[in-house]
Amino acid sequence: MKGHAAIAVTLMAALAGCGTPESGTPTLRAYLSSEPASLNAVTQGDFNTEIIAKLVGDTLVDFDARLNIVPRLADSWDVEGDGRRVVFHLHPGVNWHDGVPFTADDVAFTLEKVLDPASLAAGKRPYFETVTGWQVLDDNTVEISRNEPYARAVEVWAMLPILARHVYAGQDFLEAAANRSPVGTGPYRFVEWQAGSSLELAANPDYFGPRPGIPRIIFRPLPDPATRVAALLAGDLDFTSLRPVDRERIQADPDLSRRVRITQVERLFVWYIAWNQDGSNPFFTDPRVRRAMTQALDREGFVRDVLQGAGQVATSLVHPAMWSFRADIEPWPFDRRAAAGLLDAAGWEDHDGDGLRDRNGTPFSFTLLMPVGNQELIRAMTLLQESLRTLGVEMAIHKLEYNLYRADRDAGRFAAMAGGWVLDTDPDCYDFWHSSQARGSGINYASYKDAEVDTLCAEARRLVDRDERAAMYGRVQEIIHRDQPNTFLAYRDTLLGLSRRLQGVEGSPRSVWGSYPGPLNWRLEAETP
C-alpha cells in the first residue's frame, strides 16, 4: 500500500495546477518525458521539443507511418545532380498563425540560422553543412545548392521545422520570445506554457493540410514512467509507454483491460553507453577496455528479464528494420572471463591487492552519467555496476534531471554516459561517428576517431546508389563492432497503453508522434462509464 500511496501523491503533485479542459472541448491528455528548455527546434534537438515544434510548425516534407517521404509545406520538389541542387515548390496561400503569409524567404531564414555557429544548432548542422547557397526564386519557390552529391538532400528537411523571419526580426535568436511562445504554420496553435505544469495547444482552424481530429491538447511534464502509468490508469492521461510489468498488471485485471488497450510497436530506438575517448580519463581510449565493458554486461538477460522480450540486443546505430543492417554481425556475448582477460591485457590488474584493478597507480574507478526517470535503463546500469564490481572495477552512477544531464553530455563532462537515441530513418553515420562531430561540434559524444570511418561516413552520404551505400555502412558497422566506442544495449520496442477513448493511433517506427499526418488522424470518443 505504501508504494501505491507514493505514486498517488506524486501524481497529484504532477497534475496540480494544470486546470481542467474547457467544458465541451474534447482534450487529449498527453505528456512530455521532460520539460523542454526551449521550443526552438533549430537550437534544441531533444525529442520533446520536436513533438511540439512539428505540431505548432511545419517541415517542408515529412515521413508517413511507413517511412515514405510525403509533402508538407512543399507540394513538390525537383532534384538535380544527385542532390547538388534541389528546388522546392511550396504550398501557396499558407499563413503563419499571426496572419502573415509564409514565403520561401522563411525557408531561407531557417537555413541561415542552422548554418550560423552562433545558433548552437549542432544537432541539425551536419545535415546541411555542404549547402553552399540558396536562392528565393519567388514567394513559393526556393532553390538549395550543395557542393557535392547528397543522397538525403530532400529527406533531411523532414527534421527541420521552418521558422518565421518576421517573428525573430530584431531579437536575439537564442533568447527570443518565440522560443517559449512559438508562432508556426502548423495544425496546432500555441496557447500557453506554464513552466513545470502544462503546455497547451489548440487546433488551427485555418490549417492548409489535414484538419486535426482533436481540438485541444494539454501536455504535462511527467518524467517518471510509474507516474505516467498511474495517470493512465486513473484516466488522467490518454496514452503512455509501458514497462513489461505494467503490461502484465493491465492484462491480469479485467477492469484495467476494459479501460486500456495495449499495442507493441517496433521503434527506431536504441539504449547505449558512450565511453569518452577524448583523453580526459585514463580508461576508455583503449578498445580492449571498451569491449571488456560490453562483455561485462548481460544484455541478453536484460532483454529477457527486464524488457521481457520487448526488443533485442543491439550491435550498432543501424536498426534491423533499416536496409543497411548487417545481420551477420553477432553481438559480443556476455563473458566475464573474457572481459577480465581484456582488462589484464590492457594493463588493468589488481597490483596492490586491494580488490580494485589499477594501472600506474590509478584505480579503475569512474562515474557513469545518466538521466533520471527510466527504470529500465537504471536497472541495466545497476546490472553493469554489479558485474564490474566482481571484475574489480568500481562504477558510480550519477543521475541528473534531463536538461542538466544534457548539458554535461554535450560538454563532454563524463567518463561514461548512458542514454537513448531515436534513430534516423537513414544509416547516415556522419553526425554520430565522424571525428569532426566530436564534442563542441556535433553528437559524436564518445569523441570517437577513426580515419577509415571518417572516410566511409563522408563518402557514403555523397552517393545515391543504395547498394554502394549499404556496402560502406556495412563496413562502418564492422569497425564499430570491433572498436566498441559505445556499448549498445538493446533496440527497444515500444509498448503503448492507450485509453479506449483515443482512436486512430497508428504505430510508426519513428514513434506515435513521428509520422504525418499521424496525430492529425487521432480522435476522441465519448468515454464509457
C-alpha positions in Angstrom: 0.0 0.0 0.0 2.9 2.4 0.6 4.0 2.1 -3.0 0.6 2.9 -4.3 0.2 5.8 -1.9 3.6 7.2 -3.0 2.6 7.0 -6.7 -0.7 8.7 -5.9 0.9 11.6 -4.1 3.5 12.0 -6.9 0.7 12.0 -9.4 -1.4 14.6 -7.6 1.7 16.9 -7.3 2.5 16.5 -11.0 -1.1 17.3 -12.1 -1.8 20.0 -9.6 -2.4 23.5 -11.0 -2.9 22.3 -14.6 -6.5 23.2 -14.8 -9.2 21.2 -16.4 -10.4 21.0 -20.0 -12.9 23.6 -21.0 -16.5 22.3 -20.9 -17.4 20.7 -24.2 -13.9 20.9 -25.7 -12.5 17.4 -26.3 -9.0 17.4 -25.0 -6.1 15.0 -25.5 -4.3 14.4 -22.2 -0.7 13.9 -23.2 2.7 14.0 -21.6 6.3 15.1 -22.2 9.0 12.9 -20.7 10.9 16.0 -19.8 10.2 19.7 -20.0 11.9 21.3 -22.9 14.5 24.1 -22.4 13.1 25.8 -25.4 10.6 25.2 -28.2 13.0 26.3 -30.9 13.8 23.1 -32.8 16.8 24.6 -34.6 18.7 25.0 -31.3 17.1 22.1 -29.5 17.3 18.6 -30.7 15.5 16.7 -27.9 12.5 14.6 -28.7 10.0 16.6 -26.6 10.9 19.9 -28.4 10.5 18.1 -31.7 7.0 16.9 -30.7 5.8 20.5 -30.1 7.7 22.0 -32.9 6.1 19.7 -35.5 2.6 20.3 -34.2 2.9 24.1 -34.0 5.2 24.3 -37.0 5.7 22.5 -40.3 8.6 21.0 -42.1 8.9 21.1 -45.9 8.5 17.3 -46.1 7.8 14.6 -43.6 7.6 10.8 -43.1 4.4 8.8 -43.2 3.9 5.8 -40.9 5.8 3.6 -43.4 8.8 5.9 -43.6 7.9 7.2 -47.1 8.7 10.9 -47.8 5.4 12.9 -48.1 4.8 16.6 -48.9 4.1 19.1 -46.1 5.0 22.8 -46.7 6.5 21.7 -50.0 4.0 20.5 -52.6 6.7 19.1 -54.8 10.5 19.2 -55.5 13.0 18.8 -58.3 16.3 17.1 -57.6 19.3 17.5 -59.9 23.0 16.4 -59.8 22.4 13.6 -57.2 21.2 16.2 -54.7 23.5 19.0 -55.5 20.5 21.2 -56.4 17.0 20.9 -55.1 14.1 23.2 -55.9 11.2 23.1 -53.5 7.8 24.3 -54.8 5.9 25.5 -51.7 2.2 25.2 -50.9 0.6 28.5 -51.9 -1.6 30.5 -49.5 -0.1 29.3 -46.2 -0.2 31.8 -43.4 1.7 32.0 -40.1 -0.6 31.8 -37.1 -0.4 35.6 -36.7 -1.8 36.0 -40.2 1.5 36.9 -42.0 2.0 35.0 -45.3 4.5 32.1 -45.3 7.0 32.5 -48.1 10.3 31.0 -49.4 12.1 33.7 -47.5 11.2 31.9 -44.3 12.9 28.8 -45.6 16.0 30.8 -46.4 15.9 32.4 -42.9 15.7 28.9 -41.2 18.7 27.7 -43.2 20.7 30.8 -42.4 20.2 30.1 -38.7 21.1 26.4 -39.0 24.4 27.3 -40.6 25.2 30.2 -38.2 27.5 28.8 -35.5 26.0 31.3 -33.0 22.7 29.5 -33.3 24.1 26.4 -31.4 22.4 24.2 -34.0 24.9 21.3 -33.6 22.2 18.7 -33.9 21.0 20.0 -37.3 24.0 21.5 -38.9 25.7 18.2 -40.1 22.8 17.6 -42.4 23.2 21.0 -44.1 26.9 21.8 -43.9 27.6 21.0 -47.6 25.0 23.7 -48.5 26.8 26.4 -50.4 23.9 28.7 -51.3 20.2 29.2 -51.6 18.0 31.4 -53.8 14.5 32.6 -53.3 13.1 32.3 -56.8 9.7 33.7 -55.9 7.4 33.6 -52.8 6.6 29.9 -53.4 9.9 28.6 -54.8 13.3 28.2 -53.2 16.5 26.6 -54.6 19.1 24.9 -52.4 22.6 24.2 -53.7 25.3 21.9 -52.3 28.9 21.5 -53.2 28.7 17.7 -53.6 26.1 15.0 -54.1 23.9 14.1 -51.1 21.6 11.2 -51.0 19.4 12.8 -48.4 19.0 16.2 -49.9 15.2 16.1 -49.6 14.8 13.8 -46.6 16.7 16.0 -44.1 14.1 18.7 -44.5 11.8 16.5 -42.5 13.9 17.2 -39.5 13.7 21.0 -39.7 10.6 22.9 -38.7 10.6 26.2 -40.6 10.8 29.4 -38.6 9.3 32.8 -39.4 11.8 35.5 -40.2 9.4 38.3 -39.2 8.9 36.8 -35.7 12.6 36.7 -34.9 13.4 40.1 -36.6 15.4 42.3 -34.2 15.7 39.8 -31.5 18.5 37.6 -30.1 17.8 34.3 -31.7 18.6 32.3 -28.6 16.6 34.5 -26.3 13.6 35.4 -28.5 10.1 35.3 -27.0 9.1 32.9 -29.8 11.3 30.2 -28.2 8.7 29.9 -25.4 5.6 31.0 -27.3 6.1 29.9 -30.9 4.3 31.2 -34.0 4.0 28.5 -36.6 2.1 27.4 -39.7 1.2 24.0 -38.3 -2.0 22.1 -37.4 -2.0 23.4 -33.8 -1.6 26.9 -32.4 0.4 27.5 -29.2 -1.9 28.6 -26.4 0.1 28.6 -23.1 3.1 27.2 -21.4 3.0 27.1 -17.6 6.6 26.0 -16.7 6.6 22.8 -14.7 2.9 22.4 -15.1 1.4 22.2 -18.6 1.7 23.2 -22.2 -1.5 23.8 -24.2 -2.1 23.7 -27.9 -5.4 24.3 -29.8 -6.3 23.1 -33.3 -5.6 25.6 -36.1 -8.9 26.0 -38.0 -7.1 27.5 -40.9 -4.5 24.8 -41.4 -3.8 24.1 -45.1 -3.3 20.4 -44.6 -5.4 17.6 -42.9 -7.6 19.1 -40.2 -6.7 17.8 -36.7 -9.3 15.4 -35.3 -8.7 16.6 -31.7 -9.4 20.2 -30.9 -7.1 20.6 -27.9 -4.0 19.0 -26.4 -2.6 19.5 -22.9 0.9 18.2 -22.3 2.2 17.7 -18.8 5.8 17.1 -17.9 5.9 13.6 -16.4 9.4 12.3 -16.3 8.7 9.3 -14.1 7.3 6.3 -16.0 5.4 5.0 -13.0 3.7 8.3 -12.6 2.6 8.3 -16.2 1.2 4.8 -15.9 -0.7 5.7 -12.7 -2.1 8.7 -14.6 -3.2 6.5 -17.5 -4.9 4.0 -15.2 -6.6 6.9 -13.3 -8.0 8.3 -16.5 -5.8 11.5 -16.3 -3.6 10.5 -19.4 -4.7 9.1 -22.7 -1.6 7.2 -23.6 1.9 6.4 -22.4 4.7 3.9 -23.0 4.5 0.9 -20.7 7.0 -1.3 -18.9 6.6 -5.0 -19.2 5.5 -5.1 -15.6 2.7 -2.6 -16.4 1.6 -4.8 -19.3 1.3 -7.8 -17.0 -0.7 -5.9 -14.5 -3.2 -4.5 -17.0 -3.7 -7.8 -18.8 -4.3 -9.6 -15.5 -7.0 -7.1 -14.4 -10.3 -7.2 -16.3 -11.3 -3.7 -15.3 -8.0 -2.2 -16.4 -8.1 -4.2 -19.7 -11.6 -2.8 -20.3 -10.2 0.8 -20.0 -6.8 0.4 -21.5 -5.7 -1.3 -24.7 -2.1 -2.3 -25.3 -0.1 -2.5 -28.5 3.6 -3.3 -29.2 5.3 -1.2 -31.9 8.8 -1.7 -33.4 10.6 1.5 -33.0 13.8 3.0 -34.3 15.4 3.4 -30.8 18.4 2.1 -29.0 19.8 2.2 -25.5 23.5 2.8 -25.4 26.6 3.7 -23.3 29.1 6.1 -24.7 32.7 5.7 -23.5 34.5 9.1 -23.5 37.7 8.8 -25.6 38.8 12.4 -25.6 41.7 11.6 -23.2 40.1 13.2 -20.2 40.0 9.9 -18.4 42.7 7.1 -18.4 40.3 4.2 -19.1 38.4 4.3 -22.4 40.9 5.3 -25.1 41.8 1.6 -25.3 39.3 -0.5 -27.4 40.1 -3.6 -25.3 38.8 -1.8 -22.2 35.6 -0.7 -24.1 35.0 -4.2 -25.3 35.5 -5.5 -21.7 32.8 -3.2 -20.6 30.4 -4.6 -23.2 31.2 -8.2 -22.4 30.7 -7.5 -18.7 27.0 -6.7 -19.2 24.4 -9.5 -19.7 22.4 -7.8 -22.5 20.5 -11.0 -23.4 19.4 -11.2 -19.8 18.4 -7.6 -19.8 16.2 -8.1 -22.8 14.8 -11.3 -21.5 14.2 -10.4 -17.8 13.9 -6.6 -17.8 12.4 -5.8 -21.2 10.6 -9.2 -21.2 11.2 -9.6 -24.9 10.2 -6.1 -26.0 13.3 -5.6 -28.1 16.6 -7.3 -29.0 20.3 -6.9 -28.2 21.8 -4.1 -30.3 25.0 -4.1 -32.3 25.1 -0.5 -33.7 23.1 2.6 -34.5 21.7 0.7 -37.5 18.3 -0.8 -36.7 17.3 -4.3 -38.0 14.4 -2.5 -39.8 16.8 -0.5 -41.9 18.1 -1.5 -45.3 21.8 -1.4 -44.4 21.6 -3.5 -41.2 24.4 -6.2 -41.0 22.5 -9.2 -39.6 25.7 -11.3 -39.8 27.4 -9.2 -37.1 26.8 -11.1 -33.8 26.7 -9.1 -30.5 29.6 -9.6 -28.2 28.5 -12.3 -25.7 28.2 -11.8 -22.0 31.5 -13.3 -20.8 33.1 -12.0 -17.6 36.2 -14.3 -18.1 36.8 -12.7 -21.5 36.3 -9.2 -20.0 38.8 -9.9 -17.3 41.3 -11.1 -19.9 40.9 -8.0 -21.9 41.4 -5.8 -18.8 44.5 -7.8 -17.9 45.9 -7.3 -21.4 45.3 -3.6 -21.2 47.3 -3.4 -18.0 44.4 -3.0 -15.6 45.2 -5.5 -12.9 45.0 -5.5 -9.1 48.6 -4.7 -8.5 48.2 -3.7 -4.8 45.8 -6.4 -3.7 43.0 -4.1 -2.6 40.4 -5.8 -4.8 40.3 -2.9 -7.3 42.1 -3.0 -10.6 44.7 -0.3 -11.2 47.3 0.8 -13.7 50.3 3.0 -13.0 48.9 3.8 -9.5 45.4 4.8 -10.8 42.5 2.8 -9.6 39.8 1.7 -12.2 37.1 3.8 -10.7 34.8 6.0 -12.7 31.3 7.6 -12.7 28.6 7.0 -15.3 26.3 9.8 -16.2 22.6 9.1 -17.0 19.2 10.8 -16.9 16.7 10.2 -14.1 13.4 8.5 -14.7 13.7 5.4 -16.9 13.8 2.4 -14.6 14.8 0.0 -17.4 18.0 2.0 -18.1 18.6 2.4 -14.4 18.3 -1.4 -14.0 20.7 -2.1 -16.9 23.3 0.3 -15.3 22.8 -1.3 -11.9 23.4 -4.8 -13.5 26.6 -3.4 -15.1 27.7 -1.8 -11.9 27.3 -5.2 -10.0 29.1 -7.1 -12.8 32.0 -4.7 -12.9 32.4 -4.9 -9.2 33.1 -8.7 -9.5 35.8 -7.8 -12.0 37.5 -5.3 -9.7 36.1 -2.2 -11.4 34.2 0.5 -9.5 31.5 2.4 -11.3 29.4 5.0 -9.6 26.1 6.1 -11.2 25.2 9.8 -11.3 21.6 10.5 -12.3 20.5 14.0 -13.4 17.3 15.7 -14.5 17.3 15.7 -18.3 18.3 19.3 -19.0 21.2 19.1 -16.6 22.2 15.7 -18.0 22.1 17.0 -21.5 24.4 20.0 -20.5 27.0 17.6 -19.1 26.6 15.2 -22.0 27.0 17.9 -24.7 30.0 19.4 -22.9 31.7 16.0 -22.6 31.7 16.2 -18.8 31.6 12.5 -18.3 33.8 9.4 -18.4 30.8 7.2 -19.4 27.3 8.2 -20.3 24.2 6.2 -20.7 21.2 7.3 -22.8 18.7 6.5 -25.5 18.7 7.5 -29.1 15.8 7.9 -31.5 17.5 6.5 -34.7 17.3 8.1 -38.1 15.5 6.5 -41.0 18.7 6.5 -43.0 22.0 4.9 -41.9 24.0 8.1 -42.4 26.6 7.9 -39.7 28.4 11.2 -40.2 27.0 13.1 -37.3 27.5 10.3 -34.8 30.9 8.8 -35.8 32.8 11.4 -37.9 35.7 12.9 -35.9 34.6 16.4 -36.8 31.4 15.9 -34.9 33.1 15.2 -31.5 32.4 17.4 -28.5 31.5 21.0 -29.3 30.7 20.3 -32.9 28.1 17.6 -33.1 26.8 14.5 -31.5 29.8 12.2 -31.5 29.5 12.1 -27.7 32.2 9.4 -27.3 34.7 11.6 -29.2 35.5 8.5 -31.3 38.1 9.0 -34.1 39.0 6.5 -36.8 40.3 7.6 -40.2 38.6 4.8 -42.1 35.3 5.5 -40.5 35.7 9.2 -41.3 36.3 8.4 -45.0 33.4 6.0 -45.2 30.9 8.3 -43.4 31.8 11.2 -45.6 31.8 9.3 -48.9 28.6 7.3 -48.3 26.4 10.4 -47.9 27.6 11.6 -51.3 26.3 8.5 -53.0 22.8 7.8 -54.2 23.2 4.1 -55.2 21.8 2.2 -52.3 23.9 -0.9 -52.8 27.1 1.1 -52.7 26.0 3.0 -49.6 25.0 -0.3 -47.9 28.5 -1.7 -48.5 30.1 1.3 -46.9 27.8 1.4 -44.0 28.2 -2.3 -43.5 32.0 -1.8 -43.2 31.3 1.0 -40.6 29.3 -1.4 -38.6 32.2 -3.9 -38.7 34.6 -1.3 -37.4 32.3 0.0 -34.7 31.7 -3.6 -33.6 35.5 -4.1 -33.3 36.2 -0.8 -31.6 33.1 -0.6 -29.3 33.2 3.2 -28.9 29.7 2.7 -27.5 28.1 -0.3 -25.8 24.8 -0.8 -27.5 22.3 -2.4 -25.0 19.1 -3.0 -26.9 16.9 -1.9 -29.7 13.8 -1.1 -27.7 10.3 -1.7 -29.0 7.5 0.5 -27.6 4.7 -0.9 -25.5 1.9 1.5 -25.7 -1.0 1.8 -23.3 -3.9 3.8 -24.7 -7.2 4.9 -23.2 -10.2 3.3 -25.0 -11.5 6.7 -25.9 -8.4 7.5 -28.0 -8.8 6.1 -31.5 -6.9 6.3 -34.8 -3.5 5.9 -33.4 -1.2 4.3 -35.9 2.1 2.9 -34.9 5.3 4.0 -36.6 9.0 3.2 -36.1 9.5 6.9 -35.6 7.1 6.9 -32.6 3.4 7.7 -32.5 4.2 11.4 -32.9 6.7 10.8 -35.6 4.6 10.4 -38.8 2.4 12.7 -40.9 -0.5 13.1 -40.8 -0.2 10.7 -37.9 -1.6 12.5 -34.8 -3.9 14.6 -37.0 -6.0 11.5 -37.6 -6.5 10.8 -34.0 -9.9 11.3 -32.5 -11.5 11.1 -29.1 -14.7 9.1 -28.5 -17.1 9.5 -25.6 -15.8 7.8 -22.5 -17.8 4.8 -21.3 -18.7 4.8 -17.7 
